[in-house]
């Protein structure tokens, strides 16, 4: 496997689960991948949210992408473990905001001024399927 295999899987399955820590309490929530490329896996959040506060306090995360097939024999997940880096790029934040304007409509606020982008730029990533249930020590990992 190479990083492009993981980027493609994430792009095809952008709804994923992101785990953070709040003190010693794990917190998991569903998030939407903004995009992924060789520079990292990019996500958006809002600065007042607990997610943002947790990431600023402890940037270590794990993200799980899942293909959600109708046939569980085809189930596949991708686990991405790494450290978050915030991206201060006004053009990119504007692109994120434009892609998710529906959030302004739902919230009744212009969310661009409080939007943040974070990315996982380095870490460990691997696929896991049901055939790996008793073979986890042999699952191929990519450190990037």
Secondary structure, 3 states (H helix, E strand, C coil): CCHHHHHHHHHHCCEEEEEEEECCEEEEEEEEEEEEECCEEEEEEECCCHHHHHHHHCCEEEEEEECCCCCHHHCEEEEEEEEEEEECCHHHHHHHHHHCCHHHHHHCCCCHHHEEEEEEEEEEEEEEEHHHCCCHHHCCEEEC
